């Protein structure tokens, strides 16, 4: 990820996500954490979630998901936009 993202950071064309709401949970050992959050982004509200593991004194991301939110009343409109692109992808993936 760092290799992929570096050119964007070098050009100053990166993203700026600000947490609107965040929930963090820890296992009993304190070495595994998981979270979910709402973010204010250039894509408007997004939701992210992830799992981290403490290795020594550092937290390492083991799993991360970022999703755009779609209001329920706008789902049909979003599907109309996505369908032509994703129908092709679905067909390709179903062949495997």
C-alpha positions as CSV (number, residue, x, y, z in Angstrom):
1,X,0.0,0.0,0.0
2,X,2.8,2.4,0.9
3,X,4.4,1.9,-2.6
4,X,1.1,2.5,-4.3
5,X,0.2,5.6,-2.2
6,X,3.6,7.3,-2.2
7,X,3.2,9.1,-5.6
8,X,-0.1,10.6,-4.5
9,X,1.5,11.8,-1.2
10,X,4.5,13.2,-3.1
11,X,2.2,15.2,-5.4
12,X,0.2,16.5,-2.4
13,X,-2.9,14.8,-3.9
14,X,-4.0,12.7,-1.0
15,X,-7.2,12.1,0.8
16,X,-8.3,13.7,4.1
17,X,-10.6,11.6,6.2
18,X,-12.0,13.0,9.4
19,X,-13.7,10.8,11.9
20,X,-17.3,11.8,12.7
21,X,-17.9,8.8,15.0
22,X,-15.6,6.0,16.1
23,X,-16.0,2.8,18.2
24,X,-12.9,0.9,19.3
25,X,-13.0,-2.5,21.1
26,X,-10.3,-4.6,22.6
27,X,-10.0,-8.3,23.3
28,X,-9.2,-9.5,26.9
29,X,-5.5,-9.5,26.2
30,X,-5.4,-5.9,24.9
31,X,-3.4,-7.1,21.9
32,X,-6.3,-7.3,19.4
33,X,-8.5,-4.3,18.6
34,X,-11.3,-3.8,16.1
35,X,-13.2,-0.7,15.2
36,X,-15.9,0.8,13.1
37,X,-16.2,4.5,12.2
38,X,-18.1,7.0,10.1
39,X,-15.8,9.3,8.1
40,X,-16.2,12.7,6.5
41,X,-14.3,12.4,3.1
42,X,-14.2,13.9,-0.3
43,X,-16.8,11.1,-1.2
44,X,-19.0,12.5,1.7
45,X,-19.8,10.0,4.5
46,X,-18.0,6.7,4.3
47,X,-17.9,3.8,6.8
48,X,-14.7,2.0,7.6
49,X,-13.9,-0.9,9.9
50,X,-10.8,-2.9,10.7
51,X,-8.9,-5.2,12.9
52,X,-5.5,-4.4,14.4
53,X,-3.0,-6.6,16.2
54,X,-0.4,-5.2,18.7
55,X,3.1,-6.4,17.7
56,X,5.6,-5.2,20.4
57,X,4.7,-1.6,20.9
58,X,3.2,-1.1,17.4
59,X,-0.4,-1.7,16.1
60,X,-0.4,-3.4,12.8
61,X,-3.5,-3.4,10.5
62,X,-4.6,-6.9,9.7
63,X,-7.9,-6.1,8.0
64,X,-9.4,-2.8,6.7
65,X,-12.6,-2.0,4.8
66,X,-13.7,1.4,3.4
67,X,-17.2,1.7,2.0
68,X,-19.2,4.6,0.6
69,X,-22.6,5.0,2.2
70,X,-25.8,5.2,0.1
71,X,-29.1,6.5,1.7
72,X,-31.8,3.8,1.5
73,X,-34.0,6.1,-0.6
74,X,-31.2,6.4,-3.2
75,X,-30.3,2.7,-3.6
76,X,-32.3,2.3,-6.8
77,X,-30.5,5.2,-8.4
78,X,-27.1,3.9,-7.2
79,X,-27.9,0.4,-8.7
80,X,-28.7,2.0,-12.1
81,X,-25.3,3.6,-12.1
82,X,-23.4,0.5,-10.9
83,X,-25.2,-2.2,-12.9
84,X,-23.6,-1.7,-16.3
85,X,-20.1,-1.8,-14.8
86,X,-20.7,-4.5,-12.2
87,X,-22.8,-6.9,-14.3
88,X,-19.8,-7.4,-16.5
89,X,-17.6,-8.0,-13.4
90,X,-20.1,-10.4,-11.8
91,X,-20.3,-12.4,-15.0
92,X,-16.4,-12.7,-15.2
93,X,-16.2,-13.7,-11.5
94,X,-18.9,-16.3,-11.9
95,X,-16.9,-18.0,-14.6
96,X,-14.1,-18.8,-12.2
